[in-house]
Amino acid sequence: MPGPFILRAGRLVKVVTYEATDPTVDSQIIELKNSGANVFYNVSISKFAAQAMRKAADIGWKPAQYLNNVSASVGSVMKPAGFENSQGIITAQYLMDPTDKQWTDNADMKGWSAWMDKWMQGANKADANHVFGYAVSILMHETLKKCGDDLTRDNVMKQAANFQKYKLPMLIPGITVNTSPTDYYPIQSVNLANFSGDTW
C-alpha cells in the first residue's frame, strides 16, 4: 500500500510502504526519521496513521506533519495516537468534524446528530467516518431520486455526473458537489485545518 513519505527542502527524500497486514509501521517511521527530512506526509489508513504519529513522538522526531483526510478522524485516529502526539498536524477537510465546536449549532450538524441518535445509538460521534458515510448515503439517495423510474446503469451514471453546486449536508460552508461527464470528482476544494487541543 502507499505509505507515508517525506520531503526535504521541497525535494522528495524517502518513500516507505506498508502492507495492511503489517502489525505496525514502527520500523518505517524510524527509517523516515533517519533520512533527515523535516516534513512528514502521512498517507496511511487509520490504524497506521495513529501508529505513525505515536511512534514519531516516541522517538523524538518532530517534523512538520501533514495527514491525509481519510485518516483525520478525531475518534478513530487522533485520540488513539494521543492528543499530545497530534498537536500541530495539518490536514485538508471538506466535511464538518463532529468534534469541532464551531459546528455545534449548525443545522447540518444537528440533523446528523439526530440521525446518529436514531439509527446508530451508542456509536462514537467523534468518529468522522460516520459523517462521511452519512454524506455519501445522502448523495447516493439524491442521485437515485434524479433517476426517477429509470434505474439503468447508464442513467445512474448520467445523473451522478450531473451535479452542479449541490449543497450536500455536512460539507463545510462554501464547498459544494460538482460533477460532469468529463469530471467525476465531486469535491473540488478543501479547507486546511490544524489539530489543536482535542479537535481540528
C-alpha positions in Angstrom: 0.0 0.0 0.0 1.1 3.6 -0.4 2.6 4.8 2.8 4.0 7.9 4.4 6.6 9.9 2.5 8.7 12.9 3.4 10.3 15.9 1.8 13.4 17.9 2.5 13.6 21.5 1.1 10.8 20.7 -1.4 12.6 17.5 -2.5 11.2 14.1 -2.0 13.7 12.3 0.2 12.2 8.9 1.1 9.1 6.9 0.5 8.2 3.9 2.6 5.3 1.5 2.2 3.5 -1.0 4.4 1.0 -3.8 4.0 -2.4 -3.7 5.6 -1.5 -7.0 7.4 1.7 -5.5 9.0 1.3 -5.3 12.8 2.9 -1.8 13.0 4.7 0.8 11.0 7.3 1.5 13.7 10.3 0.4 11.5 9.1 2.6 8.6 8.9 5.7 10.9 12.4 5.0 12.2 13.6 4.8 8.6 11.9 8.1 7.7 13.4 9.9 10.7 16.9 8.6 9.8 16.5 10.2 6.4 16.9 13.6 8.0 13.7 15.0 6.5 11.8 17.7 8.3 8.4 17.2 6.6 6.3 14.1 7.0 3.2 13.5 4.8 1.3 10.6 6.4 -0.7 8.9 3.7 -1.9 5.9 5.8 -5.2 4.3 6.7 -6.5 5.0 10.3 -4.7 2.3 12.3 -1.3 3.0 10.7 -1.7 6.8 10.7 -2.2 6.7 14.5 0.7 4.4 15.0 2.9 6.6 12.9 2.1 9.7 14.9 2.7 7.9 18.2 6.0 6.4 17.0 7.3 9.7 15.7 6.6 11.2 19.2 8.1 8.2 21.0 11.4 8.6 19.1 11.5 12.4 19.4 11.0 13.0 15.7 9.3 16.4 15.2 8.9 17.1 11.5 6.1 19.3 10.2 3.3 16.7 9.7 0.6 16.6 7.1 -2.2 13.9 7.3 -4.4 12.7 4.5 -8.1 13.5 5.3 -9.0 9.8 5.1 -7.3 9.4 8.5 -8.2 12.7 10.1 -10.9 11.3 12.4 -10.5 12.5 15.9 -12.2 9.5 17.4 -10.5 6.8 15.3 -7.1 8.3 14.7 -6.1 11.4 16.7 -7.3 10.1 20.1 -5.7 6.7 19.7 -2.5 8.4 18.6 -2.6 10.5 21.7 -3.7 14.1 21.6 -0.3 15.1 22.9 1.3 13.5 19.9 -1.2 15.1 17.4 -0.7 18.8 18.1 0.0 20.9 15.0 -0.7 18.3 12.4 -2.3 19.7 9.3 -5.0 18.1 7.1 -7.4 19.1 4.4 -11.1 19.0 5.2 -14.3 19.2 3.2 -16.7 17.8 5.8 -17.6 19.2 9.2 -15.8 17.5 12.0 -18.2 16.5 14.8 -15.6 17.4 17.5 -15.3 21.0 16.2 -17.3 23.3 18.4 -17.9 25.8 15.7 -20.5 23.5 14.1 -22.4 22.7 17.4 -25.4 25.0 16.4 -25.2 24.3 12.7 -28.4 22.9 11.2 -26.5 20.2 9.3 -24.7 19.0 12.4 -27.9 18.9 14.4 -29.5 16.9 11.7 -26.6 14.5 11.6 -26.6 14.2 15.4 -30.3 13.4 15.5 -29.8 10.8 12.7 -27.0 9.2 14.7 -29.2 9.1 17.8 -32.0 7.4 15.9 -30.0 4.9 13.7 -26.6 4.4 15.3 -27.3 4.6 19.1 -24.1 4.2 21.0 -21.8 4.9 18.1 -18.8 7.1 18.7 -19.8 10.6 17.4 -16.2 11.7 17.4 -15.5 9.2 14.6 -15.7 11.4 11.4 -16.1 8.2 9.3 -19.8 8.3 10.4 -20.1 11.8 8.9 -18.5 10.6 5.7 -20.9 7.6 5.5 -23.9 9.9 6.2 -22.9 12.4 3.5 -22.2 9.7 0.9 -25.6 8.0 1.6 -27.4 11.3 1.1 -25.6 11.9 -2.2 -26.5 8.4 -3.4 -30.1 8.9 -2.4 -30.2 12.2 -4.3 -28.7 10.5 -7.4 -31.3 7.8 -7.3 -34.1 10.3 -6.9 -32.8 12.1 -10.0 -33.0 8.8 -11.9 -36.8 8.5 -11.4 -38.0 5.2 -12.6 -35.0 4.7 -15.0 -32.6 2.8 -12.7 -30.3 1.6 -15.5 -26.6 1.8 -15.1 -26.4 4.4 -17.9 -29.0 6.7 -16.2 -27.4 6.3 -12.8 -24.0 7.3 -14.2 -25.6 10.2 -16.2 -27.3 11.6 -13.0 -24.2 11.0 -10.8 -22.2 13.0 -13.4 -24.6 15.9 -13.4 -24.4 17.8 -10.0 -23.7 21.5 -10.1 -23.1 23.4 -6.9 -25.1 20.9 -4.9 -25.0 21.7 -1.2 -24.6 18.3 0.4 -25.3 18.2 4.2 -22.2 18.2 6.3 -20.0 19.9 3.7 -18.0 22.9 5.1 -19.8 26.1 4.0 -18.6 27.2 0.6 -17.8 23.7 -0.6 -20.3 22.1 -3.0 -20.6 18.9 -5.1 -19.8 19.4 -8.8 -19.6 16.6 -11.3 -19.8 16.4 -15.1 -19.5 13.7 -17.8 -15.8 14.6 -18.0 -15.1 15.1 -14.3 -16.4 12.6 -11.8 -14.6 14.1 -8.8 -17.4 15.5 -6.6 -15.3 17.6 -4.3 -13.1 20.3 -5.9 -11.9 22.3 -2.9 -10.9 21.8 0.7 -10.0 23.8 3.8 -6.7 23.3 5.6 -7.1 22.5 9.3 -4.6 22.4 12.2 -5.0 20.0 15.1 -5.1 21.8 18.4 -6.1 20.5 21.8 -8.6 17.7 21.1 -10.0 18.8 17.7 -9.3 20.3 14.3 
